[in-house]
């Protein structure tokens, strides 16, 4: 390891000198080169762009990956694959995983049972929702997150580097101005005649000092010209980079439109899948009715002889009378359209009176609402005490 003491000492001295210069500028005791108003506006706009781009980027990441633990793990995985120059594998979304769990549970409970069949329908829908979410995450990462990250990790780092270099050159320029000013003051003092001094030797020393300070002034003026040239060149480079922020805004605007389009397409797919799921669930009560055979067989066994069974097909609704005891109130959970005149149409959240009729399918009850009467499916009701 090459340990250069002189270079270290020089760097420490420069750091201390600039620290003193910063302090004097804050106290108004040192000259400071001011940038023009347009340049200051460009700097302010760049800082504002960086601040809000970073906030939007972080919050978008949190939106797309809300779990902090998963988010951290995903970022580490992406970082490793990026360093290995390999494509990161597609991760299973939570919706897809939930759908798989539901379908596995349906196999255990039996896909032919009402619960198992419902699990299959909902599980397939969740898997489709998870696939749509994965596609949305990929599109959002490519079209929106990546451009924002490229700006923060690429363009902004370049701008920051050039701004630091410009600030250092400004400090060097101000130091040269201060050095020139001090040299001119000393030269003026050396050239001023001292009328009280009559010895020739002192005149010779005064002339020699004046010549030395003149050389020092010329050297300081040369250093100032060099420092001014370097500062102006760096200021122009920095100005061009800062003016490029306008192009960054245009690019981010295009990316924002693409993000909105991806988000709209994703929610449209979700709405479509949920509507299809609701239609499928609306057909499930009919599937439940197919399992009523066991209930009818039970009713047959419980009846006293063949004459004890009342056929529902021949049951006349208008002849059914409510029993003196055993009626209950029920809250309707979903809308139901009667399939024929023997059934009663229902509206969600309304209250009706229900009771059992001997020999009727155990998945159905007799319901009454005012003067209206008819069979209603048990699965659409919440029996109240």
C-alpha positions in Angstrom: 0.0 0.0 0.0 1.5 3.3 -1.1 1.1 5.7 1.8 2.0 9.2 0.7 2.4 11.4 3.7 2.9 14.6 1.7 -0.3 14.0 -0.3 -2.2 13.2 2.9 -0.9 16.4 4.6 -1.8 18.5 1.5 -5.3 17.1 1.4 -5.8 17.7 5.1 -4.5 21.3 4.7 -6.8 21.9 1.7 -9.8 20.6 3.7 -9.0 22.8 6.7 -8.5 25.8 4.4 -11.9 25.3 2.7 -13.6 24.7 6.1 -12.2 28.1 7.2 -13.4 29.7 3.9 -16.9 28.3 4.3 -17.1 29.6 7.9 -15.9 33.1 6.8 -18.5 33.1 3.9 -21.3 32.3 6.4 -20.1 35.1 8.6 -19.8 37.5 5.7 -16.1 37.9 6.2 -15.0 36.4 2.9 -15.8 37.1 -0.7 -18.2 34.6 -2.4 -18.7 34.4 -6.1 -22.5 34.4 -6.7 -24.1 32.4 -9.5 -26.6 34.1 -11.8 -30.3 33.8 -11.1 -31.0 31.4 -14.0 -28.3 29.1 -12.7 -29.7 29.2 -9.2 -33.2 28.4 -10.5 -31.7 25.4 -12.4 -30.1 24.2 -9.2 -33.3 24.5 -7.2 -35.3 22.7 -9.9 -32.8 19.9 -10.0 -32.9 19.4 -6.2 -36.7 19.5 -6.3 -36.8 16.9 -9.1 -34.4 14.6 -7.2 -36.4 14.9 -4.0 -39.8 14.1 -5.4 -38.5 11.4 -7.8 -37.0 9.6 -4.9 -40.2 9.8 -2.9 -42.4 8.7 -5.8 -40.0 5.8 -6.5 -39.9 4.6 -2.9 -43.7 4.8 -2.5 -44.3 3.0 -5.8 -42.1 0.2 -4.6 -44.1 0.1 -1.4 -47.3 0.0 -3.4 -46.1 -2.8 -5.7 -44.4 -4.7 -2.8 -46.3 -3.7 0.4 -44.7 -6.3 2.7 -41.4 -4.8 3.9 -39.8 -8.2 4.5 -40.8 -9.5 1.1 -39.7 -6.2 -0.4 -36.3 -6.4 1.1 -35.8 -10.0 0.1 -36.9 -9.2 -3.4 -34.5 -6.3 -3.7 -31.6 -8.5 -2.5 -32.5 -11.2 -4.9 -32.7 -8.7 -7.8 -29.4 -7.2 -6.7 -27.7 -10.6 -6.7 -29.0 -11.6 -10.1 -28.0 -8.2 -11.5 -24.5 -8.6 -10.2 -24.3 -12.2 -11.7 -25.7 -10.8 -15.0 -28.6 -13.2 -14.9 -32.3 -12.8 -15.3 -34.2 -13.0 -12.0 -36.9 -15.8 -12.0 -40.5 -14.9 -11.9 -41.9 -15.0 -8.4 -45.3 -16.5 -7.5 -47.7 -13.8 -6.3 -49.7 -14.1 -3.1 -52.9 -14.4 -5.1 -51.5 -17.3 -7.1 -50.3 -19.0 -3.9 -53.7 -18.5 -2.2 -55.5 -20.0 -5.2 -53.2 -23.0 -5.2 -53.9 -23.6 -1.5 -57.7 -23.4 -2.1 -57.5 -25.9 -4.9 -55.4 -28.3 -2.8 -57.9 -27.9 0.0 -60.8 -28.7 -2.4 -59.0 -32.0 -3.3 -58.9 -32.9 0.4 -62.6 -32.0 1.1 -63.8 -33.5 -2.2 -64.4 -31.4 -5.4 -68.0 -32.8 -5.5 -69.0 -31.2 -2.2 -70.5 -27.7 -2.1 -67.5 -26.4 -0.1 -65.0 -28.1 -2.3 -66.6 -26.9 -5.5 -66.7 -23.4 -4.2 -63.0 -23.6 -3.3 -62.2 -24.7 -6.8 -64.0 -21.8 -8.4 -62.6 -19.2 -6.0 -59.1 -20.7 -6.2 -59.1 -20.5 -10.0 -60.2 -16.9 -9.8 -57.5 -16.1 -7.3 -54.9 -17.7 -9.6 -56.0 -15.6 -12.5 -55.9 -12.5 -10.3 -52.4 -13.4 -9.2 -51.3 -13.9 -12.8 -52.7 -10.5 -13.7 -51.0 -8.9 -10.7 -47.6 -10.5 -11.8 -48.0 -9.1 -15.3 -48.8 -5.7 -13.8 -45.8 -5.7 -11.5 -43.5 -6.6 -14.4 -44.9 -3.9 -16.7 -44.7 -1.3 -13.9 -41.1 -2.2 -13.1 -40.1 -1.9 -16.7 -42.1 1.2 -17.8 -42.0 3.2 -14.6 -39.7 2.1 -11.8 -36.6 1.4 -14.0 -36.5 4.9 -15.6 -36.9 6.6 -12.2 -34.1 4.4 -10.7 -31.9 5.1 -13.7 -32.3 8.8 -13.1 -31.4 8.6 -9.4 -28.5 6.2 -9.9 -27.2 7.5 -13.2 -28.0 11.1 -14.2 -28.4 12.5 -10.7 -25.0 11.1 -9.6 -23.4 12.7 -12.6 -25.0 16.0 -11.8 -24.0 15.8 -8.1 -20.4 15.0 -9.1 -20.2 18.0 -11.4 -21.8 20.3 -8.8 -19.3 19.3 -6.2 -16.5 20.0 -8.7 -18.0 23.4 -9.5 -18.2 24.2 -5.8 -14.6 23.3 -5.3 -13.6 25.5 -8.3 -15.6 28.3 -6.9 -13.8 28.1 -3.6 -10.5 28.1 -5.5 -11.6 31.1 -7.5 -12.6 33.0 -4.3 -9.3 32.1 -2.7 -7.4 33.5 -5.7 -9.4 36.7 -5.5 -8.6 37.1 -1.8 -4.9 36.4 -2.4 -4.8 39.0 -5.2 -6.5 41.6 -3.1 -4.0 41.0 -0.2 -1.1 41.2 -2.6 -2.3 44.5 -4.0 -2.7 46.0 -0.6 0.8 44.9 0.4 2.2 46.2 -2.9 0.6 49.6 -2.3 2.1 49.8 1.2 5.5 48.9 -0.1 5.4 51.5 -2.9 4.2 54.3 -0.5 7.2 56.6 0.3 8.2 57.1 3.9 9.2 60.8 4.2 10.5 60.3 7.7 13.0 57.8 6.6 16.3 59.4 5.4 18.7 56.5 5.4 19.6 55.2 1.9 19.6 51.6 3.0 15.9 51.7 3.9 15.1 53.1 0.5 16.9 50.2 -1.1 14.9 47.7 1.1 11.6 49.4 0.3 12.3 49.2 -3.5 13.2 45.5 -3.2 10.0 44.8 -1.3 8.0 46.7 -3.8 9.4 44.6 -6.6 8.7 41.4 -4.8 5.1 42.3 -4.2 4.7 43.3 -7.8 5.8 39.8 -8.8 3.4 38.4 -6.3 0.6 40.5 -7.8 1.4 39.2 -11.3 1.5 35.6 -10.0 -1.9 36.1 -8.2 -3.4 37.7 -11.3 -2.3 34.7 -13.4 -3.7 32.2 -10.9 -6.9 34.1 -10.9 -7.2 34.0 -14.7 -6.6 30.3 -14.7 -9.1 29.7 -11.8 -11.7 31.9 -13.6 -11.3 29.9 -16.8 -11.7 26.6 -15.1 -14.7 27.8 -13.1 -16.4 29.2 -16.2 -15.8 25.9 -18.1 -17.2 23.8 -15.2 -20.1 26.1 -14.8 -21.1 25.6 -18.5 -20.8 21.8 -18.1 -23.0 21.9 -15.0 -25.5 24.2 -16.7 -26.0 21.8 -19.6 -26.6 18.9 -17.2 -29.1 20.9 -15.2 -30.9 22.0 -18.3 -31.3 18.3 -19.2 -33.7 18.1 -16.3 -36.4 19.3 -18.7 -35.8 16.2 -20.9 -36.0 14.1 -17.7 -39.4 15.5 -16.9 -40.7 14.7 -20.4 -39.4 11.1 -20.2 -40.9 10.6 -16.7 -44.2 12.0 -18.0 -44.3 9.3 -20.8 -43.4 6.7 -18.2 -46.2 7.9 -15.9 -48.8 7.5 -18.8 -47.6 3.9 -19.3 -47.9 3.2 -15.6 -51.4 4.5 -15.6 -52.3 2.4 -18.6 -50.8 -0.7 -17.0 -52.7 0.0 -13.8 -56.0 0.5 -15.6 -55.6 -2.7 -17.6 -54.8 -4.6 -14.4 -57.9 -3.3 -12.5 -60.0 -4.0 -15.6 -58.9 -7.6 -15.6 -59.6 -7.9 -11.9 -63.1 -6.5 -12.3 -63.8 -9.0 -15.2 -62.5 -12.0 -13.2 -64.5 -11.0 -10.1 -67.7 -10.6 -12.2 -67.2 -14.1 -13.7 -66.6 -15.5 -10.2 -69.9 -13.9 -9.0 -71.7 -15.5 -11.9 -70.2 -18.9 -11.0 -71.1 -18.5 -7.3 -74.7 -17.6 -8.3 -75.1 -21.0 -9.9 -73.8 -22.8 -6.8 -77.3 -23.0 -5.0 -78.6 -25.1 -7.9 -75.6 -27.4 -7.3 -76.6 -27.6 -3.7 -80.1 -28.7 -4.7 -78.6 -31.6 -6.5 -77.4 -33.0 -3.1 -81.0 -33.0 -1.7 -81.5 -36.7 -2.5 -80.1 -37.7 0.8 -82.4 -35.4 2.6 -85.4 -36.7 0.8 -84.4 -40.2 1.5 -84.1 -39.3 5.2 -87.6 -37.8 5.1 -89.0 -41.0 3.5 -87.5 -43.2 6.2 -88.8 -40.9 9.0 -92.4 -40.9 7.7 -94.8 -43.4 9.0 -95.7 -45.4 5.9 -95.9 -44.5 2.3 -98.8 -42.1 2.9 -96.7 -39.9 5.1 -94.7 -38.4 2.2 -96.0 -35.3 0.5 -94.7 -34.9 -3.1 -93.4 -31.4 -3.6 -94.3 -31.6 -7.3 -97.9 -32.0 -6.4 -97.8 -29.6 -3.4 -100.2 -26.8 -3.9 -98.6 -23.6 -2.4 -102.0 -21.9 -1.8 -103.2 -24.8 0.3 -100.1 -24.8 2.7 -101.0 -23.2 6.0 -98.4 -21.8 8.5 -98.2 -24.0 11.6 -99.3 -22.5 14.9 -95.8 -22.9 16.3 -92.4 -23.3 14.7 -92.3 -20.3 12.4 -89.1 -18.2 12.4 -87.9 -14.9 11.0 -85.1 -15.1 8.4 -82.9 -12.4 6.8 -82.3 -12.7 3.1 -78.6 -12.8 2.2 -78.8 -12.5 -1.6 -81.3 -11.7 -4.3 -83.1 -14.7 -5.7 -85.4 -14.9 -8.7 -88.1 -17.6 -8.5 -87.8 -20.3 -11.0 -91.6 -21.0 -11.1 -94.8 -20.1 -9.4 -94.1 -22.4 -6.4 -91.1 -20.3 -5.4 -90.9 -16.9 -3.8 -88.5 -14.2 -5.2 -86.3 -12.6 -2.6 -84.5 -9.3 -2.2 -81.3 -9.1 -0.2 -81.6 -7.8 3.4 -85.4 -8.2 3.6 -87.0 -10.1 6.5 -89.5 -13.0 5.8 -91.3 -15.6 7.8 -90.2 -19.2 7.2 -91.3 -22.7 8.4 -90.9 -26.3 7.4 -93.5 -28.4 5.5 -93.5 -32.2 6.0 -92.0 -34.0 3.1 -90.4 -30.9 1.5 -86.8 -31.0 0.4 -84.6 -30.2 3.4 -82.7 -27.6 1.3 -85.9 -25.5 1.0 -88.3 -23.8 3.4 -91.7 -22.3 3.0 -91.5 -18.5 3.1 -94.1 -15.8 3.5 -94.0 -12.1 2.9 -97.3 -10.5 3.5 -99.8 -12.2 1.2 -97.1 -13.8 -0.9 -96.0 -17.4 -0.2 -93.5 -19.8 -1.8 -90.5 -22.1 -1.5 -87.2 -20.4 -0.7 -83.6 -21.9 -0.7 -82.1 -22.3 2.8 -78.6 -21.2 1.5 -80.0 -17.7 0.7 -81.2 -17.2 4.3 -79.9 -16.3 7.7 -82.3 -17.8 10.3 -82.9 -15.4 13.2 -83.6 -16.5 16.7 
